[in-house]
Amino acid sequence: MSFVTSLKFRGWALLGAAAFCLALPGAITTLGNSAYAGGTLEERKQPMHFKWNACQGDCKGWVSAVGIVTSDSPREFEEFAKGRQLAGATIVLDSSGGSVNDSITLGRKFRSLGALTTVGATVRTQTPNGERASVVPEAYCESMCVFLLLSGKTRYVPPVAHVRVHQIWMGDRADDAKASSYSAQDLMIVQRDIGRLTKYTFDMGGTGDLLSLALSVPPWEDLHELSRIELRSANLTTTEMAADVFPQDNAGVPMAEAKPSKPQDRFVSSAMDDMQPQQGKSTKTAEAAVPTGGKASAPAQPAAPQK
């Protein structure tokens, strides 16, 4: 895998296909009044972690944020940020979502830094000159990850990335939502967090279209994958140029492209569903939970933006 040396392109530069190892389907791990949505790659099944990725020449590097948002994530990001100059840094997201309130807190921290956001999976390859990092754009940003994406001052979604939305719900009942019972306290938590999420969305420059799309998909339906039209109407993208979120001076562009795989290729047999991801701590909040092994619904392209 080599690096592209020019910034005069739109989208992601083709540097060859990258191979991924499939992991077990996501599972909902219940913790108190909350749960966390595991991903399909091993790292995405763990609580979110942050890593600084350097690249050659004058490239500024980027932060990879991979995994599910837990109550520890905002504090761990603060610890990660200590001693680093992260103002205006690029944050590359690959996440299945997680805690609503903690995602809001983390998103506000990203915005306070003037961060740039995009969707991608950071990969490292060995070359004769040592290890090099690059970003593969075919990655998933689901549920509350979409609102982390919204926190970026500049936001880029590559054409092969998957941005999927879903209602927030009581995470411990998301897999069998229709058959579950709910108390007045449960409804209060969900209503409260919808209000917090609405305020955050508008504070970050998002639109009512994003909320309308997300809040219209119940947990017993497949996640809805946003089309390019919907990404723009939700204001989740502010640029169509990858170089706008990877500013650098005549250096190698840290972007690679993988050939799109079929959505079902990211899932394996449901017979392995009893394998649980590492648990993270929860807060008393609703969750934007991804149902176990769910597939994306076909992108809808409304004739006019919904209000």
N, C-alpha and C positions, 0 to 999 in steps of 0.2 A: 504494500500500500504506500503510495507516494502522496506528496502534498501539491496542491494547486497554488501557483504563484501569482495569480492575478485576481483582483477583486472585481473585475468587470464582467460580472455574470449575475443572473437572477436565479434564485433558487439554490439548490445544493449541487455542488460540483460532483460529477461522477468519478469516483476513484476506485471502483471495484466493489463487489458484493462482500458483505460481512456476515459471517455465520454466527448464529446464536444457539445456545443449548436450551432446549425447552425444559421448563420446570413443571411442577405440579400445578393444577388449577388453583385459583385463588380460593381462600376459605375465609369465612367470617369468624373471627375469634372474639368471643364475648367476654367483656370485662366490665362488670358492674352494669351501669346504664348505657354502656357504649360498646362499640365493636369497631373492628378495623378491617378494611378491605384489602386482602392480599393480592399480589400481582401474579403474573404468569412467568416472570423471570425471577430467579432466586433473590436477587437484590430487592426486587419490588415487593417481596413477601416480608421483608424485614422493616422495622421502624426506620423512618427516614434518616439517612446519613448524608453528610456533606463532605466533598473533597475538592481541593484545589488542583486544577489540571494545567500544567504549564505547556507551552508549545514553543517551537523554535523561533529564532530571530526576535523581532520586536513585538510579537504577538502578546497580547495582554493576558492570555489564559482565560479560564472560566471555572465556575463552580458547578459541579454536578450535584443535583439534589435528587436522590433516588429512594423510593420506598414510601411507606404510609405515614401520614402525619399523626403523631401521638402527642400527649400532654408534655412530653420531654422535648419535642422538636424545637419550639422557640428558644428554650434555654440552651439546647445543644448548638443551635445556630449562633447564638451569642458567644458561646465558648469558642466555636470555630472562627468567628470573625475577629476575636481578640488578636492584636498584633498583625492583622492583615489590612491592607488598603483595599477595601471592597467597594468604595464609592464608584458607582457606574459600572460595577462588575456584571458580567453575563452569567445568568443562572440557567442551566440546562436541566429541564424537568423530565423525569420518567417515574410516574407515580399513579397509584390507584385511588388516591384521595385519603380519607381518614376523618379525623375529628373536625367538626365545623368550626368551633370556637378557636381551636389551636391553629387551624389553617388561616383563619382571619388574622390572628395575632402574628403569625409568621409572614403572611402577605404584607402586613403593614410594616414589618421590619424590612422586607425587601424594598418596598416603596421608599422608605426613609433613606435608603442608600442610593436611590436613583438607579436601581438595578435594571438591566435589560433581560428579558426572558424569552426562552424558546423551548421547544420540545425536542428531545433527542436522547440517545444512549451513548455514553462515553465508552469508547473501547481503546485498548492499548495493544500495540503490536511491537514486536521486536524487529529492529532493523539493524543493519551493520553499524549504524551510528548510535545504537542504543534504543531504549524504549520510546515510542512516540504515541501520543494520545490523539484521538480524533473523535468526531461526533457523528454517529449514524442517525439519520433523521427519522427512520421508521421506528418510532417509540410511541408509548401510550401515555396520555395525560387524561385521567378520568376523574369524574366526580369533583371533589374539592381541589384536586390539582388544577382544574380549569380556572379556579378563582386565584390560585397562586400565579398561574400564567398571566392573569389580568393585572397583577401587581406591578408588572414591568413597565417602566417608563416608555420603552420601545418593546414591541412584541412581534415575534415572527413565528409562524407555524409552517413548517415545510410541507409540501404537497403530499408526502407519503406518511406524515404523522397522523395519529388517531386521537382526536379530541372528542371525548364522549361525556355526556351529561346524564343526570339522574336526580330524582328527588332525594332530599335528605329524609332520613327515617330513623326510628329507634333501631339501632344496628343489630341488637340481639333478636329482632323479629323480622328482619328484612327478607330472610329466605322463605318465610311462610307468613307473609304480611297479612293476607286475607283471613287466615284462620286464627291469627293472634288476637288477643284482647288488649285493650289500652285503657289506662286510667286517665283521670283528669290531669294528673301531674305529667304524664307522658305527653298529652296534647299541649300542655303549657310549654314544655321544653321545646317541642318542635316549632310551635308558633313563635316562641321567643327567638329561636335561632334563625328562623326565616326572616324575622325583622332585622336581626343583626347582619345577616347575609345581604339583605336588600340594601341597607345603608352602606355596607362595605363595597358592594358592586358599584353604586353610584359614586362613592368617594374615589374609586379607582378608575373611573371613566368608562365603566361598562354600561350597557343599556338594558332596558326592560325586556328586550328580546331574549337576552341570555337567561334571565330569571324565568321568563315565560316558557322557554324551551326546557330548562332543567326541571322546573316544578310541575311540568305536565307529564313526566314519565314516572309512573309508580314503580315500586320495587319488584312487582310481579311481571313487568315487561322488560324487554332487552334495553340496554343502554342505547341512547340515541347519539349517533356519530354526526357531528356538525359538518355540514357541507362548506365549501369555500364561501358561498353566499352568506350562510349563517354565521360563519366566523367573522365576516366583515360587518354584518348587521349587529352582531353582539359586541363589536369593537374589540374583539380578542386579538385581532391583527392590526398593527399600525404600519407595517411595511411588508413588501413582497420580496425584499432583498435580504438574503442571509448575512451579507456583509454589514448590514446596519446593526446587527447584534453581536458581531465579532469584529469590532474596530481594531485595526492594526496598520502598521506602516511598512508596506512592501515586504511583508513576511508571509510565511506559508499559512494558507487558510486551513483551520482545523476542522474541516468538514468533509465527510465522506457520505456516500449514498449506498444504501442497500436496495436490492431489487425488492419490490413489494411482495410480501408473502400473503397467502390467503389468510383471512382472519382466523379460521379454525386451526391453522397450523400452530397457533400460539397456545393451544390447549391440548392436554393429553387425556387419557381415559379417566372418566369420573370414578372408576374403581379405586383410584388413589386419593379420593377426597378426604379420607380420614387423616391424611398427613397435615398437620397444623403448622402455620408459620410461627416464628418467634413472637411472643406476646409483648405488647407495649402497654404502658400505663394509659389509662383513660381519664377524661374529665367528664363531668355530668353534662353531656351535650348530645344532640342528635348527630347522626353520621350520614354522610353521602356515601352509602355503602354499595359496593359492586356485588351483585348476586354471584354465587359460585358458578364459575364456568359459563357466564353469560356471553352471548355474542352481540355485536353491535347491530342495531337496526339500520336499514337503508337510509342514507342521508335524505332528508326532506328538503325541498326547495320551494318555500312558500312564495306565492305570487307577490305578496306584499308583506313587509315586516309586521309582526304581531305586536300589538300594544298591550 
